[in-house]
Every structure is written in structure tokens, then in C-alpha cells.
């Protein structure tokens, strides 16, 4: 059985992610980057526990900041791997 999503909430989450990246001084995120980040946060929340989504994204952000990942997609994949979540 698949998930059903409130389209308005998904659009709002994408807009929020773009604004958060801009305010943080990070490079502009593409729509694909935002989609991967939101999907990965949801996956971590489903596979570990609800609070794992934000933790996974914090880890991905630190990997990017510290140069351990070169782009958002790589950071997200590495964060999920480090948390033991299959992408």
C-alpha cells in the first residue's frame, strides 16, 4: 500500500526547504535536491523512528559543511547509510 500525501503540505515543505537553504547561506538547492532530502527524511523516519528524519538531515548537513560530501544527494545517501537505512 502506498502513501498518500497532502499536495499542499508537500509544496509547502519544498518551499520551506528552499528558504531554509537560502537563509543558511548554502548553495541554492535544485528541485531534485529538495525532493531527495525530503524523501530521505521520510525514509529515516519510517525505518528508525519518527525523530530520525531531522537527525538524518542534521547529519547530512554536517557532512556537506565539513566537506565529507560534495553535493546534497551524496550527503543524504551517506547519512542514511551511516544510520543503517537503505535508500
WOPELIN-V623825 format. One record per helix or strand of 2 or more residues. SS is the DSSP state (alpha for helix, beta for strand). FROM is the first residue (numbers start at 1). LEN is the number of residues. Records with the same first field share a line. If there is no record, write none. Layout:
# WOPELIN-V623825
SS = FROM-LEN, FROM-LEN
This chain:
# WOPELIN-V623825
alpha = 7-18, 31-17, 52-14, 72-11
